Amino acid sequence: MVASPMAGWAQVFISLMLVLAVLIGTLWLLRRLQGGLSFSSQGLRVAGGLSLGGKERVVVLDVNGQLLLLGVSPGGVTLLQALEDMPRRDHPAAGGVPALLRRWQHDRNRS
């Protein structure tokens, strides 16, 4: 008995749909499981950032009201300074990141 070419394509199509359904289901399940294992990002936000080159950045991170000045590069993330006694106006990084960098450099030169 010879099967028609159309029956062969239908079997390939159904197999492909089954594989895609299993893949999507697995990805959905992994996302649900990871959601329960990760910590909440409440109280953690990027207050500002400044690009220093192609892949280097300086970022101000607000962690529950504590401002952290971070250097970010392809090699990793480095804590440059915990910013204390910052004037708190409307925004934690009032004056923007350039003002924070000027203050950090000024404080660093005084030491």
C-alpha positions in Angstrom: 0.0 0.0 0.0 1.4 3.4 -1.1 0.8 6.4 1.2 -0.1 9.6 -0.5 2.5 12.4 -0.3 -0.1 14.6 1.4 -0.4 12.2 4.3 3.4 12.3 4.8 3.4 16.1 5.0 0.4 16.1 7.4 2.4 13.7 9.7 5.5 16.0 9.6 3.3 19.0 10.3 1.6 17.4 13.3 4.9 16.2 14.7 6.3 19.7 14.4 3.3 21.2 16.2 3.7 18.7 19.0 7.4 19.5 19.4 6.6 23.3 19.5 3.8 22.7 22.0 6.1 20.8 24.3 8.8 23.5 24.0 6.4 26.3 24.8 5.0 24.4 27.7 8.5 23.7 29.1 9.4 27.4 28.8 6.2 28.5 30.5 6.9 26.0 33.3 10.5 27.2 33.8 9.3 30.8 33.9 6.7 29.9 36.6 9.3 28.0 38.7 11.9 30.8 38.4 9.3 33.4 39.5 8.9 31.6 42.8 12.7 31.3 43.4 13.8 34.9 42.6 13.7 37.7 45.1 11.5 40.7 44.8 12.9 43.8 43.2 10.8 46.2 45.4 13.1 48.8 46.8 15.6 48.3 44.0 15.8 50.7 41.1 18.2 52.4 38.8 18.2 56.1 39.7 20.4 57.2 36.8 23.3 56.3 34.6 26.0 57.7 32.4 27.8 56.0 29.5 31.6 56.4 29.7 32.4 54.6 26.5 31.4 51.8 24.3 30.7 49.3 27.1 31.5 51.2 30.3 28.8 52.9 32.4 28.4 54.6 35.8 25.1 53.8 37.4 23.4 55.1 40.5 21.4 52.4 42.1 18.7 53.1 44.8 18.4 50.2 47.2 15.7 51.0 49.8 16.8 54.7 49.9 20.6 54.0 50.0 22.3 55.3 46.9 25.2 53.3 45.4 27.5 54.5 42.7 28.5 51.5 40.6 30.9 51.1 37.7 29.7 48.6 35.1 32.0 47.1 32.5 32.2 43.9 30.6 34.5 42.6 33.3 31.9 43.0 36.0 30.2 45.5 38.4 32.3 47.5 40.9 31.0 49.5 43.9 32.6 52.9 43.6 31.0 54.4 46.6 28.0 54.4 48.8 26.6 57.9 48.5 25.6 59.2 51.9 24.3 62.6 53.0 22.9 63.3 49.5 20.4 66.1 49.3 17.0 64.5 48.8 14.8 66.7 46.6 12.2 65.3 44.3 14.5 62.6 43.0 17.2 60.6 44.8 19.7 61.5 42.1 18.8 65.2 42.1 21.0 67.0 39.6 21.6 63.8 37.7 24.5 61.4 37.5 26.9 64.1 36.3 26.4 66.0 39.5 26.9 62.9 41.5 30.1 62.2 39.7 31.4 65.7 40.3 30.6 65.4 44.0 32.2 61.9 44.2 35.3 63.2 42.5 35.4 66.3 44.8 35.0 64.1 47.9 37.6 61.7 46.7 40.1 64.5 46.1 39.6 65.9 49.6 40.6 62.6 51.1 
